[in-house]
Amino acid sequence: MKLALPIMMDLNDPELEFSDLVYSYQSWVMAIINDEKLESEEKLLTDDIADDALNAMRFLPGEVTSAIETSLARVYDVDADELASLLFPED
């Protein structure tokens, strides 16, 4: 799995689109799956990816974040409850 190099998301950018928020959240979930569940030597999660995802969560409806998590859990054969505990360990 190879993610594009992250560019810090500017929430004040008038050209920021919904798809940018989705991409940021999706990149974060994929990075966590890669780092925690797949046997990849390359770690993908960075502070920029995590920060962008947290900012994106403020604007994305719960249904969208849930759909992203569910879809990626299925694609990468990760149990949905286990993924939730990886994404939000303090919950």
Contacts in CASP RR format, 6 or more apart in sequence:
PFRMAT RR
TARGET T0000
AUTHOR 0000-0000-0000
METHOD contacts of the structure
MODEL  1
MKLALPIMMDLNDPELEFSDLVYSYQSWVMAIINDEKLESEEKLLTDDIA
DDALNAMRFLPGEVTSAIETSLARVYDVDADELASLLFPED
1 30 0 8 1.000
1 34 0 8 1.000
1 38 0 8 1.000
1 40 0 8 1.000
1 44 0 8 1.000
3 27 0 8 1.000
3 30 0 8 1.000
3 31 0 8 1.000
3 44 0 8 1.000
3 49 0 8 1.000
4 27 0 8 1.000
6 27 0 8 1.000
6 46 0 8 1.000
6 48 0 8 1.000
6 49 0 8 1.000
6 52 0 8 1.000
7 48 0 8 1.000
8 48 0 8 1.000
8 51 0 8 1.000
8 52 0 8 1.000
9 16 0 8 1.000
9 20 0 8 1.000
9 21 0 8 1.000
9 24 0 8 1.000
9 52 0 8 1.000
9 55 0 8 1.000
9 56 0 8 1.000
10 16 0 8 1.000
11 55 0 8 1.000
11 59 0 8 1.000
20 56 0 8 1.000
21 56 0 8 1.000
21 59 0 8 1.000
21 60 0 8 1.000
22 56 0 8 1.000
22 60 0 8 1.000
22 64 0 8 1.000
22 68 0 8 1.000
24 49 0 8 1.000
24 52 0 8 1.000
24 53 0 8 1.000
24 55 0 8 1.000
24 56 0 8 1.000
25 53 0 8 1.000
25 56 0 8 1.000
25 57 0 8 1.000
25 60 0 8 1.000
25 64 0 8 1.000
25 65 0 8 1.000
25 68 0 8 1.000
26 68 0 8 1.000
26 72 0 8 1.000
27 49 0 8 1.000
27 52 0 8 1.000
27 53 0 8 1.000
28 45 0 8 1.000
28 49 0 8 1.000
28 50 0 8 1.000
28 52 0 8 1.000
28 53 0 8 1.000
28 56 0 8 1.000
29 53 0 8 1.000
29 68 0 8 1.000
29 69 0 8 1.000
29 72 0 8 1.000
29 83 0 8 1.000
29 87 0 8 1.000
30 44 0 8 1.000
30 72 0 8 1.000
31 44 0 8 1.000
31 45 0 8 1.000
31 46 0 8 1.000
31 49 0 8 1.000
32 45 0 8 1.000
32 83 0 8 1.000
32 86 0 8 1.000
32 87 0 8 1.000
33 72 0 8 1.000
33 73 0 8 1.000
33 76 0 8 1.000
33 78 0 8 1.000
33 83 0 8 1.000
33 86 0 8 1.000
34 40 0 8 1.000
34 42 0 8 1.000
34 43 0 8 1.000
34 44 0 8 1.000
34 45 0 8 1.000
35 43 0 8 1.000
35 44 0 8 1.000
35 45 0 8 1.000
36 86 0 8 1.000
37 76 0 8 1.000
37 78 0 8 1.000
37 86 0 8 1.000
38 76 0 8 1.000
57 65 0 8 1.000
69 80 0 8 1.000
69 83 0 8 1.000
69 84 0 8 1.000
69 87 0 8 1.000
70 80 0 8 1.000
72 78 0 8 1.000
72 83 0 8 1.000
73 79 0 8 1.000
73 80 0 8 1.000
73 83 0 8 1.000
84 91 0 8 1.000
85 91 0 8 1.000
END
